[in-house]
Each structure stands twice: as C-alpha cells, then as structure tokens.
C-alpha cells in the first residue's frame, strides 16, 4: 500500500533549546528564556485548587482572559485575539495575509517561527542585514518591494537581545508603505526598562497597519500552558476569528493567565530579579572578554570573538557540569555565540561558579 502524496516543504524545522543531558537526571536549563521565578504564586494557587470542570469545552472566545488583558494593559478588548502561545497567532497572521509568492521581510536574525510559518503558506522570506546584531530599519526598508505584505520584528529581539528605540520604531512605520502590515513581537517587553524604549503595544494601540504579539510564556511563567495574544485593528481581529480554531486555549490556561496578570508583586519581583542577575552575569563575563547586549530581556547574547575560549568550548564544558545554554548555531546559524537565559538565584550562582572554574 502506497502513502498518499503530501506536500514537501523546503523548511528547516524549529529546534528548541536542549533540555536534557544523557546520563544526568538533574540539569540547569538556561536555554529557553523561561521564567526565572516560575509561575505567579496566584496562578499556582489557582491551579492547585483543582476547581476545574475538565469534561466541558473551554470558552472558545477567551472572554474573561481578554477582559483581564484589556484591564491590565489599558487596551480595547475587541481588538484582542488569544492563541495557544503567540506562535499560533503568528501562524494565523501568515494564513490571513500571505499568498504564494508574496514577500515577508525579516531581520537577519530573529525568532524562527516568523520564517517557518511564512514559508508554509508559500511566501518568500527576505532577510534584512543587521548591524552589530541590531535590527537595521534602513536595511529593512531597502528590502521592501511591491510584493511585500508583512514585516516582522521582535523588540527586544530574540536571539540577539538588541532593541530598536521608540524613535526608530516610529520611523520604520512612517517610512513603510501603508499597505504593509508591521508585526511587532513584544514577547520580552515586560523586562525592558531602558528609557529610550517603548513597547509596540504602547506605541500603536490605535494603528490600523500594526499588529502586536504578546506571550505569557516569559514573564508570567506559563510556557507549558501555551497562552499568547495579539492586538490589532477590529477588521484584522474579526478576520482572524474566522480562521481561529474553536477551542484553542484550554480552560486552565485561560484562568491561570488571567490570574497571573493580577499578581503585580510577582511581576515587580521578576523584573528586579532579572535586572540584578543579568547585570551581575554580564559584568562577570566581561572580565573574560565575553561581551553581550545591553540588558533588555531575560537573556544575554554572548559574543566570544575576543575571548580566548570559543562558544563551543564553554557550551560543552558547562554541559558536562549539567548546565545547558542555547547554541545559536542551531536554527540561527550564528557562529561563536551563545544565548544564556537568566535563571533562578540558585541556578545563576551555580552557573557563575561553574563558568569561573571553566574559564580560569
């Protein structure tokens, strides 16, 4: 019996950061930009209560969650769509806007799912060069053609940790053709405290040709529950609701996400923790000539060009000690760099101790 014919995609599959090491039961995973402090205590308490009705379908419109998002971010509930992680929202945006041979412009190094979902629907992905691993608005504008439908940027950017200032983002939107949708991924916005930065959501709440992505996987520690959301014009949201799966976010995830937004104490503690240890680790590594981006998210992009050791050397040595960083060769094809997630206090101290032993 022969297998029915199916499509073949010339796409490099997404490779997540490693989470296991053979023969080691306990590892310190600093490879996936997950929350350093776990989930919100309020969300944890809610989940532990076990007061769930799991035999019924969840609210397919995520109304209570959208209400909580609207209240927390002072935005219009009717301009929100929720997804099983921001990944699903990215997928829906590509399905909605792209036809075969349309073009999508991306920074040279960016979140891998932008290119993957674009290619799945048959669009051509065009890469704009970066300058010192920072998104270049000039290079993006150079790549725009009559076929361009979407421009994706993550701000701060993943995996490089660099960011565009408020002025640069506004200039990009101003110079882009009005018919092109600018998609801004605010995944790490909650961590960003630099004075020249403003999130995409705060800049473009009322813009028809900008779409914002947000996630509960980073700051809010709900990566396993898969919750994200998008914000755009009512016309775009209404169109997305037509193609959205009917019950895409489970009921537990909806409740936990809504509860985590209310936990201001946890949010503030997470921000302070991240700033403290990101700066501490950054300063420590600079003594060994391993340089990184200005602190902007819950990770550091480590550059080994001036270090006497290579990124591969440190990666392997730490892995032997049960500590996993993200190799940027996988998927991103960036040589001699590593991405380091800021972990818990215990994890960070173990990393510093192990790195000191390896680098001395």
C-alpha positions as CSV (number, residue, x, y, z in Angstrom):
1,X,0.0,0.0,0.0
2,X,1.4,3.4,-1.0
3,X,1.3,6.5,1.1
4,X,-1.0,9.2,-0.3
5,X,1.0,12.1,-1.8
6,X,1.6,15.1,0.5
7,X,3.3,18.5,0.3
8,X,7.0,18.7,0.8
9,X,8.4,21.8,2.5
10,X,11.9,23.1,2.0
11,X,12.0,24.3,5.5
12,X,14.4,23.8,8.4
13,X,12.3,22.6,11.3
14,X,12.3,24.6,14.6
15,X,15.0,23.4,17.0
16,X,14.2,24.3,20.6
17,X,16.9,24.8,23.2
18,X,18.1,21.5,24.7
19,X,16.6,20.5,28.0
20,X,18.2,17.1,28.7
21,X,21.7,15.7,29.0
22,X,22.3,12.0,28.7
23,X,23.1,10.2,32.0
24,X,22.2,13.2,34.0
25,X,18.9,13.3,35.9
26,X,19.3,16.9,37.2
27,X,20.2,19.7,34.8
28,X,20.1,23.5,34.9
29,X,18.2,24.6,31.8
30,X,19.3,28.1,30.7
31,X,18.4,27.6,27.1
32,X,14.8,28.5,26.5
33,X,14.2,32.0,28.0
34,X,11.7,30.7,30.5
35,X,10.7,32.5,33.7
36,X,13.4,32.6,36.3
37,X,10.9,32.6,39.2
38,X,8.5,30.0,37.8
39,X,4.8,30.9,37.6
40,X,2.9,33.6,39.6
41,X,2.0,32.4,43.1
42,X,-1.5,33.5,42.5
43,X,-1.7,31.4,39.3
44,X,-0.1,28.4,41.1
45,X,-2.6,28.7,44.0
46,X,-5.5,28.7,41.5
47,X,-4.2,25.6,39.6
48,X,-3.6,23.8,42.9
49,X,-7.2,24.3,44.0
50,X,-8.3,21.7,41.4
51,X,-11.6,23.5,41.0
52,X,-11.9,22.9,37.3
53,X,-14.6,21.3,35.1
54,X,-12.5,19.4,32.6
55,X,-15.3,17.5,30.9
56,X,-16.7,20.7,29.3
57,X,-15.2,22.7,26.4
58,X,-13.5,25.9,27.4
59,X,-14.7,29.3,26.4
60,X,-13.8,29.4,22.7
61,X,-13.6,33.2,22.7
62,X,-11.5,33.5,25.9
63,X,-13.7,36.4,27.0
64,X,-12.6,36.5,30.7
65,X,-9.0,36.4,29.7
66,X,-9.4,39.2,27.1
67,X,-11.2,41.2,29.8
68,X,-8.2,40.7,32.1
69,X,-5.7,41.6,29.4
70,X,-7.7,44.7,28.5
71,X,-7.7,45.9,32.1
72,X,-4.1,45.1,32.7
73,X,-2.8,46.8,29.6
74,X,-5.5,49.5,29.2
75,X,-6.4,48.4,25.7
76,X,-9.6,47.6,23.8
77,X,-10.9,44.1,24.5
78,X,-12.5,43.9,21.0
79,X,-9.0,44.3,19.4
80,X,-7.5,41.2,21.2
81,X,-7.3,37.7,19.9
82,X,-5.9,34.9,22.1
83,X,-3.8,31.9,20.9
84,X,-2.1,28.8,22.0
85,X,1.1,30.7,22.5
86,X,2.0,33.7,20.4
87,X,3.2,31.0,17.9
88,X,-0.4,30.3,16.9
89,X,-1.2,34.0,16.4
90,X,1.9,34.3,14.1
91,X,0.6,31.3,12.2
92,X,-2.9,32.8,11.8
93,X,-1.4,36.2,10.7
94,X,0.5,34.4,8.0
95,X,-2.5,32.5,6.9
96,X,-4.6,35.6,6.7
97,X,-2.2,37.9,4.9
98,X,0.0,35.8,2.7
99,X,-0.4,34.2,-0.6
100,X,2.2,32.1,-2.6
101,X,5.0,34.4,-3.9
102,X,4.1,37.3,-1.5
103,X,7.1,38.6,0.4
104,X,7.8,38.8,4.1
105,X,10.8,40.9,5.3
106,X,12.6,39.8,8.5
107,X,15.7,40.8,10.3
108,X,18.7,38.6,9.5
109,X,18.5,37.0,13.0
110,X,15.0,36.7,14.6
111,X,12.5,34.3,16.1
112,X,12.5,31.3,13.8
113,X,8.7,30.8,13.6
114,X,8.3,34.0,11.5
115,X,10.1,32.4,8.6
116,X,8.7,28.9,9.2
117,X,5.0,30.0,9.1
118,X,5.7,32.4,6.2
119,X,7.2,29.6,4.1
120,X,4.5,27.1,4.9
121,X,1.9,29.3,3.2
122,X,4.3,29.7,0.2
123,X,5.6,33.2,0.8
124,X,9.1,34.3,0.0
125,X,11.2,35.3,3.1
126,X,13.5,38.2,2.5
127,X,16.2,38.8,5.2
128,X,17.4,42.3,6.1
129,X,21.0,42.5,7.3
130,X,21.7,43.6,10.9
131,X,24.4,45.9,12.1
132,X,26.3,44.5,15.0
133,X,23.4,42.1,15.6
134,X,21.0,45.0,15.9
135,X,17.9,45.3,13.6
136,X,18.5,47.9,10.9
137,X,15.5,49.9,9.8
138,X,17.4,51.1,6.8
139,X,18.1,47.6,5.7
140,X,14.5,46.6,6.2
141,X,13.3,49.4,4.0
142,X,15.8,48.5,1.3
143,X,14.2,45.1,1.1
144,X,10.7,46.3,0.5
145,X,9.1,45.6,-2.9
146,X,5.6,45.7,-4.4
147,X,5.3,42.1,-3.3
148,X,6.0,42.8,0.4
149,X,2.9,42.1,2.6
150,X,4.4,41.7,6.1
151,X,7.4,42.9,8.1
152,X,8.1,41.1,11.4
153,X,10.3,42.4,14.2
154,X,10.8,41.3,17.7
155,X,11.6,44.2,20.0
156,X,13.7,43.4,22.1
157,X,15.0,40.9,19.5
158,X,15.5,37.2,20.0
159,X,18.2,35.8,20.0
160,X,20.4,38.9,19.9
161,X,18.9,40.9,22.8
162,X,19.3,44.2,21.0
163,X,16.4,46.6,20.5
164,X,15.0,49.5,18.5
165,X,14.3,52.7,20.3
166,X,11.0,54.5,20.2
167,X,12.3,56.9,17.6
168,X,13.5,54.0,15.3
169,X,10.2,52.1,15.5
170,X,8.1,55.1,14.7
171,X,10.4,56.0,11.8
172,X,10.1,52.5,10.4
173,X,6.3,52.5,10.5
174,X,6.3,56.0,8.9
175,X,8.5,55.0,6.0
176,X,6.9,51.7,5.3
177,X,4.2,51.5,2.7
178,X,0.8,52.0,4.5
179,X,-0.5,48.8,2.9
180,X,2.2,46.7,4.6
181,X,1.4,45.2,8.0
182,X,4.2,45.8,10.6
183,X,4.1,42.9,13.1
184,X,5.9,43.8,16.4
185,X,6.6,41.0,18.8
186,X,6.6,42.4,22.4
187,X,7.5,39.0,24.0
188,X,10.1,40.5,26.3
189,X,8.6,44.0,26.7
190,X,7.8,43.5,30.4
191,X,11.5,43.1,31.2
192,X,12.6,46.3,29.3
193,X,13.3,49.3,31.5
194,X,15.5,51.4,29.2
195,X,14.3,55.0,28.9
196,X,14.6,55.1,25.1
197,X,12.3,52.1,24.6
198,X,8.5,52.0,24.3
199,X,6.7,48.7,23.6
200,X,4.8,48.2,20.4
201,X,1.5,48.0,22.3
202,X,2.0,51.4,23.9
203,X,3.1,53.0,20.6
204,X,0.4,51.6,18.3
205,X,-2.8,50.9,20.2
206,X,-4.8,52.7,17.6
207,X,-2.9,52.0,14.4
208,X,-4.6,50.0,11.7
209,X,-1.5,48.7,10.0
210,X,0.4,47.5,13.0
211,X,-0.2,44.2,14.8
212,X,1.2,43.4,18.2
213,X,2.2,40.0,19.6
214,X,2.4,39.2,23.3
215,X,3.0,36.0,25.3
216,X,2.5,34.5,28.8
217,X,5.5,32.2,28.4
218,X,8.2,34.6,29.6
219,X,7.5,37.0,32.4
220,X,4.4,35.1,33.6
221,X,5.9,31.6,33.6
222,X,3.2,29.8,31.8
223,X,5.2,28.3,28.9
224,X,3.8,24.8,29.4
225,X,0.2,26.0,29.2
226,X,0.7,27.8,25.8
227,X,-1.0,31.2,26.0
228,X,-0.4,34.2,23.9
229,X,-2.3,37.0,22.3
230,X,-2.4,39.5,19.5
231,X,-3.6,43.1,19.3
232,X,-4.7,44.8,16.1
233,X,-7.5,46.6,14.2
234,X,-11.0,45.3,14.7
235,X,-11.1,44.3,11.0
236,X,-8.0,42.1,11.4
237,X,-9.3,40.6,14.6
238,X,-12.6,39.8,13.1
239,X,-10.9,38.1,10.2
240,X,-8.6,36.1,12.4
241,X,-11.6,34.9,14.5
242,X,-12.9,33.3,11.3
243,X,-9.9,31.0,10.9
244,X,-9.0,30.6,14.6
245,X,-9.5,27.0,16.0
246,X,-12.8,26.9,18.0
247,X,-11.3,25.9,21.5
248,X,-7.7,26.8,21.0
249,X,-6.8,27.7,24.7
250,X,-7.7,25.2,27.4
251,X,-9.7,26.4,30.4
252,X,-6.9,26.0,33.0
253,X,-4.6,28.1,30.8
254,X,-7.2,30.9,30.4
255,X,-7.8,31.1,34.2
256,X,-4.1,30.9,35.1
257,X,-3.2,33.6,32.6
258,X,-5.9,36.0,33.8
259,X,-4.8,35.4,37.4
260,X,-1.1,36.0,36.7
261,X,-1.9,39.4,35.3
262,X,-3.2,40.5,38.7
263,X,-0.1,39.4,40.5
264,X,1.7,42.8,40.5
265,X,4.0,41.8,43.3
266,X,5.3,38.8,41.3
267,X,5.8,40.9,38.2
268,X,7.8,43.5,40.0
269,X,9.9,40.9,41.8
270,X,10.6,39.2,38.4
271,X,11.8,42.5,36.9
272,X,14.1,43.3,39.8
273,X,15.5,39.7,39.8
274,X,16.2,39.8,36.1
275,X,18.0,43.2,36.2
276,X,20.1,42.2,39.2
277,X,21.3,38.9,37.8
278,X,21.6,39.9,34.2
279,X,23.9,42.8,35.1
280,X,25.8,40.6,37.6
281,X,26.4,37.9,35.0
282,X,27.2,40.4,32.2
283,X,29.8,42.1,34.4
284,X,31.3,38.7,35.4
285,X,31.7,37.5,31.8
286,X,33.2,40.8,30.6
287,X,36.2,40.0,32.8
288,X,36.8,37.1,30.5
289,X,36.2,39.2,27.4
290,X,32.8,37.6,26.7
291,X,30.6,40.6,25.8
292,X,26.8,40.8,25.5
293,X,23.9,43.1,24.6
294,X,22.7,45.8,27.0
295,X,20.3,44.2,29.4
296,X,16.9,44.2,27.7
297,X,15.2,40.8,28.2
298,X,15.6,37.7,30.4
299,X,18.6,36.5,28.4
300,X,22.1,37.6,27.3
301,X,23.5,37.1,23.8
302,X,27.2,36.1,24.5
303,X,29.9,37.1,22.0
304,X,33.2,35.1,22.2
305,X,35.1,36.9,19.4
306,X,37.6,38.5,21.9
307,X,37.6,35.6,24.4
308,X,40.5,33.1,24.4
309,X,37.9,30.3,24.6
310,X,35.2,29.6,21.9
311,X,31.5,29.5,22.5
312,X,31.6,25.7,21.7
313,X,34.2,25.2,24.4
314,X,32.2,26.8,27.1
315,X,29.0,25.2,25.9
316,X,30.4,21.7,26.1
317,X,32.3,22.3,29.4
318,X,29.1,23.6,31.1
319,X,27.0,20.8,29.6
320,X,29.4,18.3,31.2
321,X,28.5,20.0,34.5
322,X,24.8,19.8,33.9
323,X,24.2,23.3,32.7
324,X,22.6,23.9,29.3
325,X,22.9,27.1,27.3
326,X,21.4,27.8,23.9
327,X,23.8,27.2,20.9
328,X,23.0,29.9,18.3
329,X,24.4,27.6,15.6
330,X,21.1,25.6,15.8
331,X,18.5,27.2,13.6
332,X,20.0,30.7,13.7
333,X,23.4,29.7,12.1
334,X,25.3,32.2,14.2
335,X,28.8,31.0,15.0
336,X,30.8,31.5,18.2
337,X,27.9,32.9,20.2
338,X,25.6,31.5,22.9
339,X,22.3,32.6,24.4
340,X,22.1,32.5,28.2
341,X,18.7,32.6,30.0
342,X,18.7,34.3,33.4
343,X,17.7,31.7,35.9
344,X,16.7,31.5,39.5
345,X,19.2,32.7,42.2
346,X,20.4,29.2,42.8
347,X,20.8,28.5,39.0
348,X,22.6,31.7,38.4
349,X,25.1,31.2,41.2
350,X,25.8,27.6,40.0
351,X,26.4,29.0,36.5
352,X,28.8,31.7,37.8
353,X,30.7,29.1,39.9
354,X,30.9,26.6,37.0
355,X,31.8,29.3,34.4
356,X,34.6,30.6,36.7
357,X,36.0,27.1,37.1
358,X,36.0,26.6,33.3
359,X,37.3,30.0,32.2
360,X,40.1,30.3,34.7
